[in-house]
Amino acid sequence: MGGMAPLLLRSALIMGLLIAALNTLFAGLSFGFDRLPLWFYAVQLLLLPAMLIPLRIFPQAAQTPEFLRRAGRYALGWAVPFAIYKFSADALDPAFSPPVSLVSYLVTGALFALIFAALRRPGVR
């Protein structure tokens, strides 16, 4: 990851592990740990490389002065990690509806992006 600080990389990987652990915990409590399929655990490992995306995009977003462009960058930064988290858990539900899950993903992602853009604007620490 050319030039990426080891501390920042380690933080992203730890955050990926934490999100994966929480997703596994919540899914296990909802559906039973013994009922979680092997693919669910495997998909959680995808969060590790997915957390590298925000490392590249968030610093750019924090320096973007225009609100909607900044929100769009935050949305792109969270798009892949949140998709892994959201869709892997949603797919466990016997009543899983891909269109409903997709709409929920898009709305939640947009809300997070708008909140991040409002809180993390250039010159605000």
C-alpha positions as CSV (number, residue, x, y, z in Angstrom):
1,M,0.0,0.0,0.0
2,G,2.8,2.4,-1.1
3,G,3.5,5.0,1.6
4,M,0.7,4.1,4.0
5,A,1.7,4.5,7.6
6,P,1.9,1.3,9.5
7,L,-0.2,2.6,12.3
8,L,-2.9,3.7,10.0
9,L,-2.9,0.3,8.2
10,R,-3.0,-1.5,11.5
11,S,-5.9,0.7,12.7
12,A,-7.8,-0.1,9.5
13,L,-7.3,-3.8,9.9
14,I,-8.2,-3.7,13.6
15,M,-11.4,-1.8,12.7
16,G,-12.2,-4.5,10.0
17,L,-11.7,-7.2,12.6
18,L,-13.9,-5.3,15.1
19,I,-16.7,-4.8,12.5
20,A,-16.5,-8.5,11.5
21,A,-16.7,-9.6,15.1
22,L,-19.7,-7.4,15.8
23,N,-21.5,-8.6,12.7
24,T,-20.8,-12.2,13.7
25,L,-22.0,-11.5,17.3
26,F,-25.2,-9.8,16.1
27,A,-25.9,-12.5,13.6
28,G,-25.2,-15.2,16.1
29,L,-27.5,-13.7,18.6
30,S,-30.2,-13.3,16.1
31,F,-30.0,-16.6,14.2
32,G,-27.9,-18.8,16.6
33,F,-24.2,-19.3,16.3
34,D,-24.6,-22.9,15.4
35,R,-26.8,-21.9,12.4
36,L,-24.4,-19.5,10.9
37,P,-23.1,-20.9,7.6
38,L,-19.4,-21.2,6.8
39,W,-19.8,-18.7,3.9
40,F,-20.9,-16.0,6.5
41,Y,-17.6,-16.3,8.4
42,A,-15.6,-16.3,5.1
43,V,-17.4,-13.2,3.9
44,Q,-16.5,-11.4,7.2
45,L,-12.8,-11.8,6.2
46,L,-13.5,-9.6,3.2
47,L,-13.9,-6.7,5.7
48,L,-10.1,-6.7,6.2
49,P,-9.1,-5.6,2.7
50,A,-12.4,-3.6,2.3
51,M,-11.3,-1.3,5.2
52,L,-8.4,-0.1,3.1
53,I,-10.8,1.8,0.8
54,P,-11.8,4.4,3.4
55,L,-8.1,4.9,4.2
56,R,-7.6,6.3,0.7
57,I,-10.9,8.1,0.3
58,F,-11.6,9.7,3.7
59,P,-8.6,12.0,3.7
60,Q,-9.7,13.3,0.3
61,A,-13.2,13.7,1.5
62,A,-12.2,15.6,4.6
63,Q,-10.4,18.2,2.4
64,T,-13.2,18.6,-0.2
65,P,-14.9,21.9,0.4
66,E,-18.2,21.3,-1.5
67,F,-20.7,19.5,0.8
68,L,-22.3,17.1,-1.8
69,R,-18.9,16.1,-3.3
70,R,-17.6,15.5,0.2
71,A,-20.7,13.4,1.1
72,G,-20.2,11.5,-2.1
73,R,-16.6,10.6,-1.2
74,Y,-17.6,9.5,2.3
75,A,-20.3,7.4,0.7
76,L,-17.8,5.8,-1.6
77,G,-15.4,5.2,1.3
78,W,-18.1,3.2,3.2
79,A,-19.7,1.6,0.2
80,V,-17.8,-1.7,0.2
81,P,-17.3,-2.3,3.9
82,F,-20.9,-1.5,4.7
83,A,-22.1,-3.7,1.8
84,I,-20.2,-6.6,3.2
85,Y,-21.6,-6.0,6.7
86,K,-25.2,-5.3,5.6
87,F,-25.8,-7.9,2.9
88,S,-24.0,-10.8,4.6
89,A,-26.2,-10.3,7.7
90,D,-29.4,-9.7,5.7
91,A,-28.9,-12.8,3.6
92,L,-29.2,-15.0,6.7
93,D,-32.8,-14.0,7.2
94,P,-35.2,-16.5,5.7
95,A,-37.4,-13.6,4.6
96,F,-34.4,-11.9,2.8
97,S,-35.6,-9.5,0.1
98,P,-32.7,-8.2,-2.1
99,P,-34.6,-5.1,-3.2
100,V,-35.6,-4.2,0.4
101,S,-32.0,-4.8,1.5
102,L,-30.6,-2.7,-1.3
103,V,-32.9,0.2,-0.5
104,S,-32.0,0.0,3.2
105,Y,-28.3,-0.1,2.2
106,L,-28.6,3.0,0.0
107,V,-30.6,5.0,2.5
108,T,-28.4,4.2,5.4
109,G,-25.2,4.8,3.3
110,A,-26.6,8.2,2.2
111,L,-27.4,9.2,5.8
112,F,-24.0,8.2,7.1
113,A,-22.3,10.1,4.2
114,L,-24.4,13.2,4.9
115,I,-23.6,13.0,8.6
116,F,-19.9,12.5,8.0
117,A,-19.8,15.4,5.5
118,A,-21.5,17.7,8.0
119,L,-19.2,16.8,10.8
120,R,-15.9,16.4,9.0
121,R,-15.5,19.4,6.8
122,P,-12.2,21.2,5.9
123,G,-10.9,23.2,8.8
124,V,-13.0,21.3,11.4
125,R,-11.2,18.9,13.7
